[in-house]
Amino acid sequence: MVSGVRAELLRRISQVEENVSLAQFNALSVGGTTDFFTIAHDAIELIEAVKGAIDAKVPYVVVGAGEGVLFSDGGFPGLVIHNLSSNCVMTADHSQMIVDSGMQLQRFITSAASQGFGGLTSLYGVGGTIGGALYTNAGANGQNILSSVRYVTMLMPPTKMKVDVTMVRYKADWLTKDGGLTKLQQLRVDRSIDEPRPVILNAHIQLTSVRSDELIRRITEQVKGLARSVPKGEVFGPLFLPLPDQNLEEILSASGIDKIRVDGLYVEKRNRNYLRKGKVQPSASSVWNMVTQIQQAAWHATGAELRPAFERIGLWE
């Protein structure tokens, strides 16, 4: 029998599944289930999904690749929207692209490079989607993504569920905030799980014209660096954000964390900013327990305050 809430969601959303596992969003296969789940294949479906959740008074969260997200063992008490929107168009002056938030960042970079454009090649290898990168202001080698973005189009819900949503275009610097968090990250911290939040629809990205051989060289260097630093298989990470004036790997190496074990999880020695799964199936709580133990070890050994590079979502004790 179709539940009343699902029936309400289906007034706006064409497909809604119930009790879907969220373990699909990380290589460790941890995380509970979500009450409701839908896939948005384009920006229109993304808008309709958000409006549907607000109309039905259901908490919602938008997830792209799942990079940088850890769902709790208790799951999510509402609608998880899997954002697969990936349209990308060149503007009239051929130096800018408008790209949907659900497009994989790596795919966007290679797509732009195939047309002779760079500007974000230093971010090649940063996991996740355009939307996720904007949400965190992802960066590498001294560059962050917002420095190359002119405008961001967002769906802005009201502070209360009863009022309709609006579509707004902001200059990219609207997202920035002092203290290390973007405005959207701060909203996630400040609002409860059942309060509506803005959703990124697309970004207007400024590109630079670069010779094709130079683009190939840059991306090749990035690929080689990834092969050396990012472990494969059943791993979770990166765990912590880079430190402004300290080498994160050196801090982790000096903290004596290699002996820490929680439900079979252990620190990946090739890159200590990742956890590897052992023979026992861990839980999301195991991952968080491991992370907090590493934070404490780093603090006691070096005085460094490590901040998680991922976000916990769902019902946590």
C-alpha positions as CSV (number, residue, x, y, z in Angstrom):
1,M,0.0,0.0,0.0
2,V,1.3,3.4,-1.0
3,S,2.0,5.5,2.1
4,G,0.3,8.8,2.5
5,V,3.5,10.8,2.5
6,R,4.8,9.0,-0.6
7,A,1.5,9.8,-2.3
8,E,2.0,13.4,-1.4
9,L,5.5,13.4,-2.8
10,L,4.3,11.7,-6.1
11,R,2.1,14.8,-6.8
12,R,5.3,16.6,-7.9
13,I,7.9,13.8,-8.3
14,S,7.5,11.1,-11.0
15,Q,9.4,8.4,-9.1
16,V,9.8,7.9,-5.3
17,E,11.2,4.8,-3.7
18,E,10.9,3.9,0.0
19,N,13.5,2.6,2.4
20,V,16.5,2.8,0.2
21,S,19.9,2.0,1.5
22,L,22.4,4.9,1.7
23,A,25.4,2.6,1.7
24,Q,25.7,3.1,-2.0
25,F,27.2,6.5,-1.4
26,N,30.5,5.3,0.0
27,A,33.0,2.5,-0.7
28,L,32.8,1.2,2.9
29,S,29.0,0.4,2.4
30,V,28.0,2.1,5.6
31,G,24.9,4.1,6.4
32,G,21.3,3.3,7.1
33,T,18.2,3.8,4.9
34,T,16.3,6.8,3.8
35,D,12.5,7.0,4.2
36,F,12.2,8.2,0.6
37,F,14.6,8.4,-2.4
38,T,14.4,9.9,-5.9
39,I,16.8,10.7,-8.7
40,A,16.8,14.1,-10.4
41,H,18.1,13.7,-14.0
42,D,18.1,17.4,-14.8
43,A,17.5,20.7,-13.1
44,I,13.8,20.7,-13.7
45,E,13.5,17.4,-11.8
46,L,15.7,18.7,-9.1
47,I,13.5,21.7,-8.6
48,E,10.4,19.6,-8.6
49,A,11.9,17.2,-6.0
50,V,12.7,20.0,-3.7
51,K,9.3,21.6,-4.1
52,G,7.7,18.2,-3.6
53,A,9.5,17.7,-0.3
54,I,8.5,21.2,0.9
55,D,4.9,20.7,-0.1
56,A,4.8,17.4,1.7
57,K,6.6,18.9,4.7
58,V,9.3,16.2,4.5
59,P,13.0,16.9,5.3
60,Y,15.2,16.7,2.2
61,V,18.9,16.5,1.3
62,V,20.5,16.7,-2.1
63,V,23.4,14.4,-2.8
64,G,25.6,14.2,-5.8
65,A,28.4,11.6,-6.0
66,G,28.3,11.1,-2.2
67,E,31.8,12.4,-1.8
68,G,32.3,14.2,1.4
69,V,29.1,12.7,3.0
70,L,28.7,10.2,5.7
71,F,25.1,9.0,6.4
72,S,24.3,7.8,9.9
73,D,23.4,4.2,10.7
74,G,20.0,5.6,11.6
75,G,19.6,6.8,8.0
76,F,17.8,9.9,6.9
77,P,14.2,10.7,8.0
78,G,13.0,12.2,4.8
79,L,13.7,12.5,1.1
80,V,17.2,12.0,-0.3
81,I,17.5,13.5,-3.8
82,H,20.3,12.0,-5.9
83,N,21.3,14.8,-8.2
84,L,22.4,13.6,-11.6
85,S,21.7,16.8,-13.6
86,S,24.6,17.3,-15.9
87,N,23.8,19.7,-18.7
88,C,26.7,21.9,-19.8
89,V,26.5,24.7,-22.4
90,M,29.0,27.2,-23.8
91,T,28.1,30.8,-23.6
92,A,28.0,33.1,-26.7
93,D,31.5,34.5,-26.0
94,H,33.0,31.0,-25.9
95,S,35.0,31.6,-22.7
96,Q,32.4,30.6,-20.2
97,M,30.3,27.5,-19.5
98,I,27.0,27.1,-17.6
99,V,27.1,23.7,-16.0
100,D,24.5,21.8,-13.9
101,S,25.4,21.1,-10.3
102,G,25.1,17.3,-10.7
103,M,27.9,17.0,-13.3
104,Q,31.0,15.3,-12.0
105,L,33.8,17.9,-11.6
106,Q,36.4,15.7,-13.2
107,R,34.1,15.1,-16.2
108,F,33.5,18.9,-16.6
109,I,37.3,19.6,-16.5
110,T,38.0,17.0,-19.3
111,S,35.0,18.3,-21.3
112,A,36.3,21.9,-21.2
113,A,39.8,20.7,-22.0
114,S,38.6,18.9,-25.1
115,Q,37.4,22.3,-26.4
116,G,40.7,24.0,-25.5
117,F,39.7,25.5,-22.2
118,G,41.3,25.3,-18.8
119,G,41.0,27.2,-15.6
120,L,40.1,24.4,-13.2
121,T,42.7,21.7,-14.2
122,S,44.3,22.0,-10.7
123,L,41.1,20.5,-9.4
124,Y,41.3,17.5,-11.6
125,G,41.0,14.5,-9.2
126,V,39.0,16.3,-6.6
127,G,36.1,14.0,-6.2
128,G,32.4,14.7,-6.4
129,T,30.2,17.1,-8.5
130,I,30.2,20.7,-9.4
131,G,27.5,21.3,-6.7
132,G,29.6,19.6,-4.1
133,A,32.7,21.5,-5.0
134,L,30.8,24.8,-4.8
135,Y,29.2,23.8,-1.5
136,T,32.6,23.3,0.1
137,N,34.6,25.8,-2.1
138,A,36.8,22.9,-3.1
139,G,40.4,23.7,-3.9
140,A,43.8,22.3,-4.8
141,N,47.3,23.7,-5.2
142,G,46.3,27.1,-3.8
143,Q,43.2,27.5,-6.1
144,N,39.6,27.2,-5.1
145,I,36.6,26.7,-7.4
146,L,34.8,29.9,-6.5
147,S,37.7,32.0,-7.9
148,S,36.6,30.7,-11.4
149,V,32.9,31.1,-10.9
150,R,31.0,34.2,-11.9
151,Y,27.4,33.3,-10.9
152,V,25.6,30.6,-9.1
153,T,21.9,29.9,-9.7
154,M,20.1,28.5,-6.6
155,L,16.8,27.4,-5.5
156,M,16.1,29.4,-2.4
157,P,13.5,27.9,-0.1
158,P,11.9,30.1,2.6
159,T,12.7,29.8,6.3
160,K,9.3,28.1,6.8
161,M,7.9,25.2,4.8
162,K,4.6,26.9,4.1
163,V,6.0,29.5,1.5
164,D,6.9,28.8,-2.1
165,V,10.5,28.6,-3.2
166,T,12.2,31.1,-5.6
167,M,15.1,30.8,-8.1
168,V,17.9,33.3,-7.5
169,R,21.2,34.1,-9.2
170,Y,24.1,35.2,-7.0
171,K,27.6,36.3,-7.7
172,A,29.9,33.5,-6.6
173,D,31.3,35.5,-3.7
174,W,27.9,35.3,-2.0
175,L,28.8,31.7,-1.0
176,T,32.1,32.7,0.7
177,K,32.2,33.2,4.5
178,D,34.9,33.9,7.0
179,G,35.9,31.0,9.3
180,G,36.4,28.3,6.7
181,L,32.8,27.4,5.9
182,T,30.8,28.5,3.0
183,K,27.4,30.1,3.7
184,L,25.7,26.9,2.6
185,Q,27.8,24.8,5.0
186,Q,27.0,27.2,7.8
187,L,23.3,26.9,7.0
188,R,23.6,23.1,7.4
189,V,25.2,23.7,10.8
190,D,22.7,26.4,12.0
191,R,19.5,24.7,10.8
192,S,17.8,21.6,12.1
193,I,17.4,18.6,9.9
194,D,13.8,19.4,9.0
195,E,14.4,23.0,8.0
196,P,14.6,23.7,4.3
197,R,17.9,24.7,2.8
198,P,19.1,26.3,-0.5
199,V,20.0,24.0,-3.4
200,I,22.6,24.8,-6.1
201,L,21.2,24.4,-9.6
202,N,24.0,25.5,-11.9
203,A,27.2,27.6,-12.1
204,H,28.4,30.1,-14.6
205,I,32.2,29.3,-14.8
206,Q,34.9,31.5,-16.4
207,L,37.4,29.5,-18.4
208,T,40.8,30.3,-19.9
209,S,42.0,29.5,-23.4
210,V,45.0,27.1,-23.2
211,R,46.9,25.2,-25.8
212,S,45.8,21.6,-26.0
213,D,49.3,20.2,-25.4
214,E,49.6,22.3,-22.2
215,L,46.2,21.1,-21.0
216,I,47.2,17.5,-21.6
217,R,50.4,18.1,-19.6
218,R,48.6,19.6,-16.7
219,I,46.0,16.8,-16.5
220,T,48.6,14.1,-16.9
221,E,50.5,15.5,-13.9
222,Q,47.3,15.5,-11.9
223,V,46.6,11.9,-12.8
224,K,50.1,10.9,-11.8
225,G,49.8,12.6,-8.5
226,L,46.4,10.9,-7.8
227,A,47.9,7.5,-8.6
228,R,50.5,8.1,-5.9
229,S,48.3,9.6,-3.2
230,V,44.7,8.4,-3.5
231,P,44.2,4.7,-2.4
232,K,41.9,2.4,-4.2
233,G,39.3,-0.1,-3.0
234,E,37.2,-0.1,0.2
235,V,38.5,3.2,1.6
236,F,36.9,6.3,3.1
237,G,38.4,9.8,2.8
238,P,39.8,12.2,2.7
239,L,39.1,12.4,6.4
240,F,40.5,15.9,7.2
241,L,40.8,19.2,5.5
242,P,44.3,20.6,4.7
243,L,46.0,22.7,7.4
244,P,46.9,26.2,6.4
245,D,50.4,26.3,7.8
246,Q,51.2,22.6,8.5
247,N,51.7,19.5,6.4
248,L,48.7,17.2,7.2
249,E,50.5,14.0,6.3
250,E,53.3,14.9,8.6
251,I,50.9,15.6,11.4
252,L,49.1,12.3,10.9
253,S,52.4,10.4,10.7
254,A,53.6,11.9,13.9
255,S,50.4,11.2,15.8
256,G,50.8,7.4,16.3
257,I,47.5,6.6,14.7
258,D,48.6,3.5,12.8
259,K,47.6,1.2,15.7
260,I,44.1,2.6,16.1
261,R,41.4,0.0,15.2
262,V,37.7,0.3,15.3
263,D,35.6,-2.6,14.0
264,G,38.3,-3.6,11.6
265,L,38.9,-0.1,10.3
266,Y,42.5,1.0,10.1
267,V,44.5,3.9,8.8
268,E,45.7,3.6,5.2
269,K,49.5,3.8,5.5
270,R,49.9,4.9,1.9
271,N,47.8,8.0,2.7
272,R,46.9,8.4,6.4
273,N,44.1,10.7,5.5
274,Y,42.0,7.7,4.5
275,L,40.5,4.7,6.4
276,R,40.5,1.2,5.0
277,K,38.0,-1.5,5.6
278,G,39.3,-4.7,7.3
279,K,37.6,-8.1,7.4
280,V,34.7,-6.9,9.6
281,Q,31.9,-4.8,8.1
282,P,32.1,-1.4,10.0
283,S,29.2,0.9,10.7
284,A,28.9,4.7,10.2
285,S,29.4,5.1,13.9
286,S,32.6,3.1,13.7
287,V,33.9,5.5,11.1
288,W,33.1,8.5,13.2
289,N,34.6,6.9,16.3
290,M,37.8,6.3,14.4
291,V,37.9,9.9,13.1
292,T,37.4,11.3,16.6
293,Q,40.2,9.1,18.0
294,I,42.5,10.3,15.2
295,Q,41.6,13.9,16.1
296,Q,42.4,13.3,19.7
297,A,45.7,11.6,18.9
298,A,46.8,14.5,16.6
299,W,45.9,17.0,19.3
300,H,47.8,15.3,22.0
301,A,50.9,14.6,19.8
302,T,51.2,17.9,17.9
303,G,48.5,20.3,19.1
304,A,46.9,20.4,15.6
305,E,43.2,20.7,15.4
306,L,42.0,18.5,12.5
307,R,38.6,19.4,10.9
308,P,36.7,16.7,9.1
309,A,36.6,17.0,5.3
310,F,33.2,15.3,5.2
311,E,29.8,16.0,6.6
312,R,27.7,13.8,8.8
313,I,24.1,13.6,7.7
314,G,21.1,11.9,9.3
315,L,20.2,10.7,12.8
316,W,23.2,10.6,15.0
317,E,23.2,9.7,18.7
